[in-house]
Amino acid sequence: MFRDYPLVVFVVSFAVQCAAAYATAFLRRRGAPLSKVAHSDFAVLLPGSLTLLALIIGFSFSMAVGRYDQRKDYEEAEANAIGTEYLRADLLPPADAGRVQGLLATYLDQRILFYRAREEDALERIQAQTSSLQKALWSAVAAPAVAQPTATAALVAAGMNDVINSESYTQASWWNRIPAAAWAVMILVAVGSNLLLGANEKRAKESTLLILPLIVSIPLFLVADIDSPRSGLIPVSPDNLTALSQTLKHS
């Protein structure tokens, strides 16, 4: 969808708003002058629509920031789960511990690639590899737990369950986006505000019609940017996972 490309959101929203404003301005020039009653109506409608637009954009911005913070929190939780399980693997017999830790290191690399992937084909390959590694990881801790059902084996198995669950939580947070209905409302109210602005006769120059579309398009671009985990200027970067990978390589 176009909201996955913040720059496209900026260009399209700016163009649509400008078209709305200049279209009504053109129709107003070709029609009869507004009456005093119409002027009084515009004095109420235009500020009201702009206020509503500001509230909707502010609400959507808050939603986007909340989802961005959630994705960052889950990235941190995922790094903590993998790091903890890597340490717990030392409680297993040496052969099993080496296998689990090796698989965790490979799994960690795949999780970093998940955050950095931008193309859909690469993401599908990463997800397939991640699913395969999760099965191998669970088998690696399940076998010792079944062979020797001790409290230590159960602790390691529980830690592996946290690793797998943390990936599911991360994926769910990346799917959790601002609803399309909220975007539709923002665009409709923005277009309506520009229609009212274009119909208003009290302006010094026609070039002033560009100001409102620009002012509105910038926060829409920012909302789309924050709400797009894989694109834009503010992506969700795997800082904690990368730091953990470097720590494990030097340990």
C-alpha positions as CSV (number, residue, x, y, z in Angstrom):
1,M,0.0,0.0,0.0
2,F,1.1,3.6,-0.6
3,R,1.4,4.2,3.2
4,D,4.5,1.9,3.1
5,Y,6.2,4.6,1.1
6,P,6.3,7.8,3.2
7,L,7.7,9.9,0.3
8,V,4.8,8.8,-1.9
9,V,2.4,9.7,0.9
10,F,3.9,13.2,1.0
11,V,3.7,13.7,-2.8
12,V,0.2,12.3,-3.2
13,S,-1.3,14.1,-0.3
14,F,0.3,17.4,-1.3
15,A,-0.9,17.0,-4.9
16,V,-4.5,16.0,-3.9
17,Q,-4.8,18.9,-1.5
18,C,-3.5,21.4,-4.0
19,A,-5.9,20.2,-6.6
20,A,-8.8,20.5,-4.2
21,A,-7.8,24.0,-3.2
22,Y,-7.2,25.3,-6.7
23,A,-10.3,23.7,-8.1
24,T,-12.6,25.4,-5.7
25,A,-10.7,28.7,-6.1
26,F,-11.2,28.4,-9.9
27,L,-14.9,27.7,-9.5
28,R,-15.3,30.6,-7.0
29,R,-13.7,33.1,-9.5
30,R,-16.1,32.0,-12.2
31,G,-19.1,32.2,-9.9
32,A,-20.9,35.0,-8.1
33,P,-19.3,36.6,-5.1
34,L,-20.1,35.1,-1.7
35,S,-22.9,36.6,0.3
36,K,-22.4,37.8,3.9
37,V,-24.2,34.7,5.1
38,A,-21.8,32.5,3.2
39,H,-18.8,34.4,4.6
40,S,-20.1,33.8,8.1
41,D,-20.5,30.1,7.4
42,F,-16.9,29.9,6.1
43,A,-15.8,31.7,9.3
44,V,-17.2,28.7,11.2
45,L,-16.5,25.8,8.9
46,L,-12.9,26.4,7.9
47,P,-11.5,26.8,11.5
48,G,-13.6,23.9,12.6
49,S,-12.3,21.6,9.9
50,L,-8.7,22.6,10.5
51,T,-9.2,21.9,14.2
52,L,-10.6,18.5,13.4
53,L,-7.8,17.8,11.0
54,A,-5.2,18.7,13.7
55,L,-6.8,16.4,16.2
56,I,-7.0,13.5,13.8
57,I,-3.3,13.9,12.7
58,G,-2.3,14.3,16.4
59,F,-4.2,11.1,17.3
60,S,-2.7,9.2,14.4
61,F,0.8,10.5,15.3
62,S,0.3,9.2,18.8
63,M,-0.8,5.8,17.5
64,A,2.3,5.6,15.2
65,V,4.7,6.6,18.0
66,G,3.1,4.0,20.3
67,R,3.5,1.3,17.8
68,Y,7.1,2.3,17.0
69,D,8.0,2.2,20.7
70,Q,6.3,-1.2,21.0
71,R,8.4,-2.6,18.1
72,K,11.6,-1.3,19.8
73,D,10.6,-2.8,23.1
74,Y,10.0,-6.2,21.5
75,E,13.4,-6.0,19.7
76,E,15.0,-5.5,23.1
77,A,12.9,-8.3,24.7
78,E,13.9,-10.6,21.8
79,A,17.6,-9.9,22.4
80,N,17.3,-10.5,26.1
81,A,15.5,-13.8,25.5
82,I,18.2,-15.0,23.1
83,G,21.0,-13.9,25.3
84,T,19.5,-15.5,28.4
85,E,18.9,-18.8,26.6
86,Y,22.4,-18.8,25.3
87,L,23.7,-18.7,28.9
88,R,21.2,-21.3,30.1
89,A,22.4,-23.7,27.4
90,D,25.6,-24.1,29.4
91,L,23.5,-26.1,31.9
92,L,23.0,-28.8,29.3
93,P,25.5,-31.6,28.6
94,P,28.5,-30.3,26.6
95,A,27.4,-31.8,23.3
96,D,23.9,-30.5,23.6
97,A,25.1,-27.1,24.9
98,G,27.3,-26.6,21.9
99,R,24.6,-27.5,19.4
100,V,22.0,-25.2,21.1
101,Q,24.5,-22.3,21.2
102,G,25.5,-22.7,17.6
103,L,21.9,-22.7,16.5
104,L,21.1,-19.7,18.6
105,A,24.0,-17.8,17.0
106,T,22.7,-18.6,13.6
107,Y,19.2,-17.7,14.7
108,L,20.4,-14.4,16.0
109,D,21.9,-13.6,12.6
110,Q,18.5,-14.3,10.9
111,R,16.7,-12.1,13.4
112,I,19.1,-9.2,12.5
113,L,18.5,-9.8,8.8
114,F,14.7,-9.7,9.5
115,Y,15.0,-6.1,10.8
116,R,17.3,-5.0,7.9
117,A,15.4,-6.7,5.1
118,R,13.7,-4.3,2.7
119,E,12.7,-6.6,-0.2
120,E,9.7,-8.9,0.0
121,D,11.6,-11.9,-1.5
122,A,14.4,-11.6,0.9
123,L,12.0,-11.3,3.8
124,E,10.2,-14.5,2.8
125,R,13.5,-16.4,2.7
126,I,14.4,-15.0,6.1
127,Q,11.1,-16.0,7.6
128,A,11.3,-19.5,6.1
129,Q,14.8,-19.9,7.5
130,T,13.7,-18.6,10.9
131,S,10.8,-21.1,11.1
132,S,13.2,-23.9,10.3
133,L,15.7,-22.8,12.9
134,Q,13.0,-22.5,15.5
135,K,12.0,-26.2,14.9
136,A,15.7,-27.2,15.2
137,L,16.2,-25.2,18.4
138,W,13.1,-26.7,20.0
139,S,14.3,-30.2,19.1
140,A,17.7,-29.4,20.5
141,V,16.3,-28.6,24.0
142,A,13.4,-31.0,23.9
143,A,15.6,-34.1,23.4
144,P,17.6,-33.6,26.6
145,A,14.5,-32.6,28.5
146,V,12.8,-35.9,27.5
147,A,15.9,-38.0,28.1
148,Q,16.5,-36.5,31.6
149,P,13.4,-34.6,32.8
150,T,15.1,-32.5,35.4
151,A,14.4,-29.0,36.7
152,T,17.5,-27.7,34.8
153,A,16.3,-29.2,31.5
154,A,12.8,-27.7,32.1
155,L,14.4,-24.3,32.7
156,V,16.3,-24.5,29.4
157,A,13.2,-25.5,27.6
158,A,11.2,-22.6,29.1
159,G,13.9,-20.2,28.0
160,M,13.7,-21.6,24.4
161,N,9.9,-21.1,24.6
162,D,10.5,-17.4,25.4
163,V,12.9,-17.1,22.4
164,I,10.2,-18.5,20.0
165,N,7.4,-16.5,21.6
166,S,9.4,-13.2,21.4
167,E,9.7,-13.6,17.7
168,S,5.9,-14.0,17.4
169,Y,5.4,-10.9,19.5
170,T,7.8,-9.0,17.3
171,Q,6.0,-10.1,14.1
172,A,2.6,-9.2,15.6
173,S,3.9,-5.7,16.4
174,W,5.1,-5.2,12.9
175,W,1.7,-6.1,11.5
176,N,0.1,-3.7,13.9
177,R,-0.2,-0.6,11.8
178,I,-2.4,2.5,11.7
179,P,-5.8,1.3,10.2
180,A,-6.5,2.2,6.7
181,A,-9.8,3.8,7.8
182,A,-7.8,6.3,9.9
183,W,-5.7,7.2,6.8
184,A,-8.9,7.6,4.8
185,V,-10.4,10.0,7.4
186,M,-7.2,12.1,7.5
187,I,-7.1,12.4,3.7
188,L,-10.8,13.2,3.5
189,V,-10.7,15.9,6.2
190,A,-7.5,17.4,4.7
191,V,-9.2,17.6,1.2
192,G,-12.3,19.1,2.7
193,S,-10.3,21.7,4.5
194,N,-8.5,22.7,1.3
195,L,-11.9,22.8,-0.5
196,L,-13.1,25.3,2.0
197,L,-9.8,27.2,1.8
198,G,-10.1,27.5,-1.9
199,A,-13.6,28.8,-1.7
200,N,-12.6,31.5,0.7
201,E,-12.3,35.0,-1.0
202,K,-10.3,36.6,1.7
203,R,-6.7,35.8,0.5
204,A,-3.9,38.0,-0.7
205,K,-2.5,35.7,-3.4
206,E,-3.4,32.4,-5.0
207,S,0.1,31.1,-4.0
208,T,-1.1,31.0,-0.4
209,L,-3.2,28.0,-1.3
210,L,0.1,26.0,-1.3
211,I,0.8,26.6,2.3
212,L,-1.9,24.5,3.9
213,P,-1.2,21.4,1.7
214,L,2.4,21.7,2.6
215,I,1.8,22.1,6.3
216,V,-0.5,19.1,6.3
217,S,1.6,16.9,4.1
218,I,4.7,17.1,6.3
219,P,3.0,15.5,9.4
220,L,1.3,12.9,7.2
221,F,4.8,12.0,5.8
222,L,6.1,11.8,9.4
223,V,3.2,9.6,10.5
224,A,3.7,7.3,7.5
225,D,7.5,7.2,8.2
226,I,7.1,6.2,11.8
227,D,4.4,3.7,11.0
228,S,6.5,2.0,8.3
229,P,9.0,-0.3,10.1
230,R,11.0,-1.2,7.0
231,S,11.0,2.1,5.0
232,G,11.5,5.8,5.6
233,L,13.9,7.8,7.6
234,I,13.1,6.3,11.0
235,P,13.3,2.5,10.6
236,V,13.3,0.1,13.5
237,S,17.0,-0.9,13.8
238,P,18.2,-4.1,15.6
239,D,20.5,-2.3,17.9
240,N,20.2,-4.7,20.9
241,L,20.4,-7.8,18.6
242,T,23.5,-6.5,16.9
243,A,25.1,-5.7,20.3
244,L,24.3,-9.2,21.5
245,S,25.8,-10.7,18.3
246,Q,29.0,-8.8,18.8
247,T,29.2,-9.9,22.4
248,L,28.7,-13.6,21.5
249,K,31.4,-13.4,18.8
250,H,33.9,-12.0,21.3
251,S,33.0,-14.3,24.2
